[in-house]
Amino acid sequence: MKEWNKFIKTIDFDKINNIQEQVKDKNLEEGIRVFSFMKQYSDKLVSLIPELKNYKKSYSTYPLQAQWSKDNGFRIGFYYGENYTTSTQINITIGASWGGAIFIKDKEDLIFSNKKFLKKLKHKYPKFEFDKNTKTIFAKLFSNEIAKEKNLIKYMKSLCKILKDTLKSTKTNTQNYLLLSGRTGAGKTDILIAYANLYPKTTLIYSQESSKKTLQKRGLKKGIKVVTQDTFDIDKIDKYDTLCIDYIELFNKEYITNLIKKLMQLDIRIVAVSQMKSRSYEINNVFKM
């Protein structure tokens, strides 16, 4: 602990904050000195926070390298996926154009797309800053300082817990779906209507095939809301427990694939109707990502 706390007192933030791209000067020397220490310390951080052993590490480039950006500054990142740039990350950054921070970057939109989960996080971590525009959760922002080791560990543990719960929630929700596949006239929509009628207050039907009036003639209860692609709003989906889609082949393939991907990250059950190919009996499994 003394090693980290002693070192951060020596940081010259005036020099750190004035580092320029492709400029080798005293400012850069200070930046490299601080960043070298942070990289070495990241190994100790993993030993202090066992949860970090489950993640891979990534480091920012240097200002003399073409890929370096002042927006990124000097960064140590932890991520779970195959590629840092596309994975949701936990980062420690200093010397960026906007300052520095200890934060989660929600690259995959796993957190901010799940309104119910996000609401719980905001309640549990009231002092954290949740930036919807950049999809970032800041545990601590700073400009001319950096957290002492005790607080650094506390923030990092909290972010690890958030990311762990996020991945757990995503894994659980990807199993919360039902695909009704069959040939024309097999009764798929009737099954969907029967399911919706069981939970009329918490079910939304998204239909491109039939109007609300047509579905009601087939037995749908009057209180159940029916929307089309023109009236569907994913931002209001958290009002419902179940979304029934009738049927997926009537939507643009790219649109429905992206929509299903987003829905599978939410705390909602998905019941989708799909047309089975009559000759090959091939099933269009839109849930298979």
Residue pairs with C-beta under 8 A, 6 or more apart in sequence:
1 149
1 150
3 41
3 44
4 41
4 148
4 149
4 152
5 148
5 149
7 37
8 145
8 146
8 148
11 30
11 34
11 94
11 146
12 30
13 143
13 144
13 145
15 26
15 27
15 30
15 31
16 27
16 30
16 31
16 34
16 74
16 94
16 95
17 95
17 143
17 144
18 27
19 27
19 28
19 31
19 63
19 70
19 95
20 27
20 63
20 70
21 63
21 68
21 69
21 70
22 63
22 64
23 63
24 64
28 63
28 64
31 63
31 74
31 95
32 62
34 74
34 94
34 95
35 59
35 60
35 62
35 74
38 74
38 76
38 92
38 94
39 59
39 76
42 57
42 76
45 52
45 152
45 153
45 156
46 52
46 53
48 153
49 153
49 156
49 157
49 160
51 157
51 160
51 161
51 164
52 78
52 156
52 160
54 80
55 78
55 79
55 80
55 90
56 78
56 79
56 80
56 84
57 76
57 77
57 78
58 75
58 76
58 77
58 78
58 79
58 84
58 89
59 75
59 76
59 77
60 68
60 72
60 73
60 74
60 75
60 76
60 77
60 93
61 67
61 68
62 68
70 96
70 97
71 96
71 97
71 98
72 93
72 96
73 93
73 94
73 95
73 96
73 97
73 100
74 93
74 94
74 95
74 96
75 91
75 92
75 93
75 96
76 91
76 92
76 93
77 84
77 89
77 90
77 91
77 92
78 89
78 90
78 91
79 87
79 88
79 89
79 90
80 87
80 88
80 163
80 167
81 87
81 88
81 108
85 107
86 107
86 108
87 107
87 108
88 104
88 105
88 106
88 107
88 108
88 110
88 111
88 163
88 166
89 104
89 105
89 107
90 103
90 104
90 156
90 159
90 160
90 163
91 101
91 102
91 103
91 104
91 105
92 100
92 101
92 102
92 152
92 156
93 100
93 101
93 103
94 100
94 146
99 141
99 142
99 143
100 141
100 142
100 143
100 146
101 138
101 139
101 140
101 141
101 142
102 138
102 139
102 140
102 147
102 152
102 155
102 156
102 159
103 136
103 137
103 138
103 139
103 140
103 141
103 159
104 111
104 136
104 137
104 139
104 159
104 162
104 163
105 134
105 135
105 136
106 112
106 135
106 136
106 137
107 135
109 135
109 262
109 265
110 166
110 167
110 170
110 265
111 117
111 118
111 121
111 135
111 137
111 162
111 166
112 118
112 130
112 132
112 135
113 262
113 265
113 266
114 169
114 265
114 266
114 267
115 235
115 238
115 266
116 238
116 266
116 267
117 165
117 166
117 169
117 267
118 130
121 128
121 130
121 137
121 162
122 128
122 130
125 137
125 139
125 158
125 162
128 137
128 138
128 139
128 158
129 137
129 138
129 141
130 136
130 137
130 138
131 137
131 138
137 159
137 162
139 155
139 156
139 158
139 159
140 147
140 151
140 155
146 152
147 155
169 267
170 264
170 265
173 264
173 265
173 266
173 267
173 268
174 264
174 287
174 289
176 264
176 268
176 269
176 270
177 264
177 269
177 270
177 271
177 272
177 287
178 269
178 270
178 271
178 272
179 272
179 274
179 283
179 285
179 286
179 287
180 188
180 191
180 192
180 271
180 272
180 273
180 274
181 188
181 273
181 274
181 275
181 276
181 283
181 284
181 285
182 188
182 275
182 276
183 275
183 276
183 278
184 275
184 278
186 276
188 246
188 247
188 273
188 274
189 209
189 210
189 215
189 218
189 246
189 247
189 273
190 218
190 219
192 205
192 244
192 246
192 271
192 273
193 215
193 218
193 219
193 220
194 219
195 203
195 242
195 244
195 271
196 203
196 205
196 220
196 221
196 224
196 242
196 244
197 219
197 220
197 221
197 224
199 241
199 242
200 221
200 223
200 224
201 223
202 240
202 241
202 242
203 224
203 240
203 241
203 242
203 243
203 244
204 224
204 225
204 226
204 227
204 237
204 239
204 240
204 242
204 243
204 244
205 215
205 220
205 224
205 225
205 226
205 227
205 243
205 244
205 246
206 226
206 227
206 228
206 229
206 232
206 243
206 244
206 245
206 246
207 215
207 226
207 227
207 228
207 245
207 246
208 228
208 229
208 246
208 247
208 250
208 251
209 246
209 247
209 250
210 218
210 246
211 226
212 220
212 226
215 226
216 222
220 226
227 233
229 251
229 255
234 259
234 262
234 263
237 243
237 263
237 266
237 268
238 266
238 267
238 268
240 268
241 268
241 269
242 268
242 269
242 270
242 271
243 263
243 268
243 269
243 270
243 271
244 271
244 272
244 273
245 256
245 270
245 271
245 272
245 273
246 273
247 272
247 273
247 274
247 275
248 256
248 260
248 272
248 273
248 274
248 284
248 286
249 274
249 275
249 284
251 259
256 286
257 286
260 270
260 272
260 286
260 287
260 289
261 289
263 270
264 270
264 287
264 289
270 287
272 286
272 287
274 283
274 284
274 285
274 286
275 284
276 282
276 283
276 284
